[in-house]
Amino acid sequence: MNKNYKRIEVDDFYRKAQYEYFIAMDSPMINITVNLDITDWNKRRKEAKKPFYLSLLYAVAQAANKVPAFRQRLVDGGIHEYENCPVSYTVDLESGAYSYNWLDSELDYETFISLGRKQQDELEKTQQFQAPEDGIRYLWFSSTPWFTYANLDMPRSSKTYSEPIFLWGKAFEEQKLIEENGSIHVQNLLKLPFTMVVNHVLVDGIHLKAILEELEKYMDSMFQQ
């Protein structure tokens, strides 16, 4: 996995004023939940017979790595900007607890899926908890597949916690009225509650917009013939 990064001192950071403003706050975190339209993506995924969780995780990782703010971390009074951030995600254990699996996001899609499945099988056999040692580089993922939700918050260790967290819940159907050739039709959409938890010291609304745009573009291109 690529551990290369560049160090950015606060005085050289293009958002120095925002850094100083938000770092002084008791809780400078942003929690935002949006409903992703996964209707077409999920249809193509099923036709390609690919796994839901790992495929979506891969797509989000590709999008996040396109946006520098999601590769930046608060370290020792400055900022480390990594060239690429791997992923770490939760895997349920039989005990009701969970463990983490982690993968290099620079892998091609097929290798990522194959290796992820293999490592998850090993975790399910050992039922042992594990977590990456150098977790600050990672993009963190989890899900609540048992229920949908409108908003979700996550615990953080401190106000300088800066690893992005991505979560999603159970998909739900939504109907949309569309006009076509003078007639009104009902279109059934599949929506997914999708949450991002980021530190406002590093991430603004413009960066959240950017990752969602990158995610939409990447998902539109997946599983295309």
C-alpha positions as CSV (number, residue, x, y, z in Angstrom):
1,M,0.0,0.0,0.0
2,N,1.2,3.5,-0.9
3,K,2.3,5.3,2.3
4,N,3.7,8.4,0.5
5,Y,2.5,11.8,1.6
6,K,3.5,15.4,1.5
7,R,3.6,17.6,4.6
8,I,1.7,20.9,4.5
9,E,2.4,23.4,7.3
10,V,-0.6,25.5,8.4
11,D,1.0,28.7,7.2
12,D,1.2,27.2,3.7
13,F,-2.3,25.7,3.7
14,Y,-4.7,27.4,1.3
15,R,-7.4,27.2,3.9
16,K,-5.3,28.5,6.8
17,A,-8.0,30.9,8.0
18,Q,-10.6,28.1,8.0
19,Y,-8.1,25.7,9.7
20,E,-7.5,28.2,12.5
21,Y,-11.3,28.9,12.8
22,F,-12.5,25.3,13.0
23,I,-9.5,23.8,15.0
24,A,-10.5,26.1,17.9
25,M,-14.0,24.5,18.1
26,D,-14.9,21.8,20.6
27,S,-16.5,19.7,17.8
28,P,-15.5,20.7,14.3
29,M,-17.0,17.7,12.6
30,I,-19.5,17.5,9.8
31,N,-22.1,14.7,9.6
32,I,-24.1,14.7,6.4
33,T,-26.5,12.1,5.1
34,V,-27.8,12.1,1.5
35,N,-30.0,9.6,-0.4
36,L,-28.0,8.2,-3.3
37,D,-30.0,7.1,-6.3
38,I,-28.6,3.6,-7.0
39,T,-31.4,2.4,-9.3
40,D,-29.5,2.0,-12.5
41,W,-26.2,1.0,-10.8
42,N,-27.8,-1.7,-8.7
43,K,-29.6,-3.1,-11.8
44,R,-26.3,-3.4,-13.7
45,R,-24.6,-4.8,-10.6
46,K,-27.1,-7.6,-10.3
47,E,-26.8,-8.4,-14.0
48,A,-23.0,-8.6,-13.6
49,K,-23.5,-10.8,-10.5
50,K,-21.2,-8.6,-8.4
51,P,-21.4,-8.1,-4.6
52,F,-23.2,-5.0,-3.3
53,Y,-21.1,-4.0,-0.4
54,L,-17.6,-4.4,-1.8
55,S,-18.6,-2.9,-5.1
56,L,-20.0,0.3,-3.5
57,L,-17.1,0.5,-1.2
58,Y,-14.7,0.4,-4.1
59,A,-16.7,3.1,-5.9
60,V,-16.6,5.4,-2.9
61,A,-12.9,4.8,-2.4
62,Q,-12.2,5.8,-6.0
63,A,-14.2,8.9,-5.7
64,A,-12.7,9.9,-2.3
65,N,-9.2,9.5,-3.7
66,K,-10.0,11.9,-6.5
67,V,-10.6,14.7,-4.0
68,P,-7.5,15.9,-2.1
69,A,-9.4,17.0,1.0
70,F,-10.3,13.4,1.6
71,R,-6.7,12.4,1.5
72,Q,-5.6,15.0,4.1
73,R,-5.1,14.3,7.8
74,L,-4.3,16.4,10.8
75,V,-0.9,15.3,12.1
76,D,1.4,17.0,14.7
77,G,0.1,20.5,14.1
78,G,0.1,20.3,10.4
79,I,-1.4,18.3,7.5
80,H,-0.3,15.2,5.8
81,E,-1.7,14.7,2.3
82,Y,-1.4,11.1,1.1
83,E,-1.0,10.1,-2.5
84,N,-3.7,7.4,-2.1
85,C,-5.7,6.2,0.9
86,P,-6.6,2.5,1.4
87,V,-9.9,1.3,2.9
88,S,-10.8,-0.3,6.2
89,Y,-14.3,-1.7,6.7
90,T,-16.3,-3.7,9.3
91,V,-16.9,-7.4,9.0
92,D,-19.6,-9.0,11.2
93,L,-18.5,-11.9,13.5
94,E,-20.7,-14.7,14.8
95,S,-20.4,-13.4,18.3
96,G,-22.3,-10.2,17.4
97,A,-19.1,-8.2,17.5
98,Y,-17.1,-7.2,14.4
99,S,-13.6,-7.0,13.0
100,Y,-12.0,-4.8,10.3
101,N,-10.7,-5.8,7.0
102,W,-8.5,-3.5,4.9
103,L,-7.6,-3.3,1.2
104,D,-5.5,-1.2,-1.1
105,S,-7.8,1.1,-3.1
106,E,-5.3,1.2,-5.9
107,L,-6.1,-2.4,-6.8
108,D,-8.1,-3.0,-9.9
109,Y,-11.8,-3.8,-9.3
110,E,-11.7,-7.5,-9.9
111,T,-8.6,-8.0,-7.7
112,F,-10.2,-5.8,-5.0
113,I,-13.4,-7.9,-5.0
114,S,-11.5,-11.3,-5.1
115,L,-9.1,-10.4,-2.3
116,G,-11.8,-8.8,-0.2
117,R,-13.9,-12.0,-0.3
118,K,-10.9,-14.2,0.5
119,Q,-9.9,-12.1,3.5
120,Q,-13.5,-11.9,4.8
121,D,-13.7,-15.7,4.6
122,E,-10.6,-16.0,6.7
123,L,-12.0,-13.5,9.2
124,E,-15.2,-15.5,9.5
125,K,-13.2,-18.7,10.1
126,T,-10.9,-17.2,12.8
127,Q,-13.5,-14.9,14.4
128,Q,-10.7,-12.7,15.6
129,F,-10.7,-8.9,16.0
130,Q,-8.1,-7.1,13.9
131,A,-7.5,-3.5,12.8
132,P,-4.8,-1.7,10.8
133,E,-2.0,-0.3,12.8
134,D,-1.5,2.9,10.8
135,G,-5.2,3.7,10.7
136,I,-4.8,7.5,10.0
137,R,-4.2,6.9,6.3
138,Y,-7.4,5.0,5.8
139,L,-10.9,5.7,4.6
140,W,-13.2,4.0,7.1
141,F,-16.4,2.2,6.1
142,S,-19.4,0.6,7.8
143,S,-23.0,0.0,7.2
144,T,-26.4,-0.7,8.9
145,P,-28.0,-3.1,6.4
146,W,-30.9,-3.9,8.8
147,F,-32.7,-0.5,8.6
148,T,-32.8,2.7,6.7
149,Y,-32.3,6.1,8.4
150,A,-32.5,9.8,7.9
151,N,-29.4,10.8,9.9
152,L,-26.6,9.1,11.6
153,D,-23.8,10.2,13.9
154,M,-20.5,8.5,14.9
155,P,-18.2,8.7,17.9
156,R,-14.8,10.2,17.4
157,S,-11.7,10.1,19.6
158,S,-10.9,13.9,19.5
159,K,-11.6,17.1,17.7
160,T,-8.5,16.5,15.5
161,Y,-9.9,13.1,14.3
162,S,-9.6,13.5,10.5
163,E,-10.0,10.1,8.9
164,P,-13.2,10.2,6.8
165,I,-15.9,7.8,7.7
166,F,-18.5,6.5,5.2
167,L,-21.6,4.6,6.2
168,W,-24.8,3.5,4.5
169,G,-28.1,1.9,5.6
170,K,-30.7,-0.3,4.0
171,A,-31.9,0.8,0.6
172,F,-35.5,1.9,0.2
173,E,-37.8,2.5,-2.7
174,E,-39.1,5.9,-3.7
175,Q,-41.6,6.8,-6.4
176,K,-41.0,9.7,-8.7
177,L,-43.6,11.2,-11.1
178,I,-42.1,12.0,-14.6
179,E,-43.7,13.5,-17.7
180,E,-43.0,11.8,-21.0
181,N,-44.7,12.5,-24.3
182,G,-47.5,14.4,-22.6
183,S,-48.2,11.5,-20.1
184,I,-47.4,11.2,-16.4
185,H,-45.6,8.0,-15.4
186,V,-44.5,6.7,-12.0
187,Q,-40.8,5.7,-11.9
188,N,-39.6,3.5,-9.0
189,L,-36.3,4.5,-7.7
190,L,-33.9,2.7,-5.3
191,K,-32.4,5.1,-2.8
192,L,-29.6,4.5,-0.3
193,P,-29.0,6.6,2.9
194,F,-25.3,7.5,2.6
195,T,-23.4,9.3,5.4
196,M,-20.1,11.0,5.4
197,V,-18.3,12.1,8.6
198,V,-15.5,14.5,8.1
199,N,-13.5,17.1,9.9
200,H,-14.5,20.7,8.9
201,V,-10.9,21.8,9.5
202,L,-10.1,20.0,6.2
203,V,-13.4,19.5,4.4
204,D,-15.9,22.1,3.3
205,G,-19.2,21.8,1.4
206,I,-17.4,22.2,-1.9
207,H,-15.4,19.1,-1.2
208,L,-18.6,17.1,-0.3
209,K,-20.1,18.3,-3.6
210,A,-17.0,17.1,-5.4
211,I,-16.9,13.6,-4.0
212,L,-20.6,13.1,-4.7
213,E,-20.0,14.2,-8.3
214,E,-17.0,11.9,-8.6
215,L,-19.0,9.0,-7.1
216,E,-21.9,9.5,-9.5
217,K,-19.5,9.5,-12.5
218,Y,-17.7,6.4,-11.3
219,M,-20.9,4.5,-10.5
220,D,-22.4,5.4,-13.9
221,S,-19.3,3.8,-15.6
222,M,-19.3,0.6,-13.5
223,F,-20.6,-2.7,-15.1
224,Q,-21.0,-1.1,-18.5
225,Q,-20.6,-3.4,-21.4
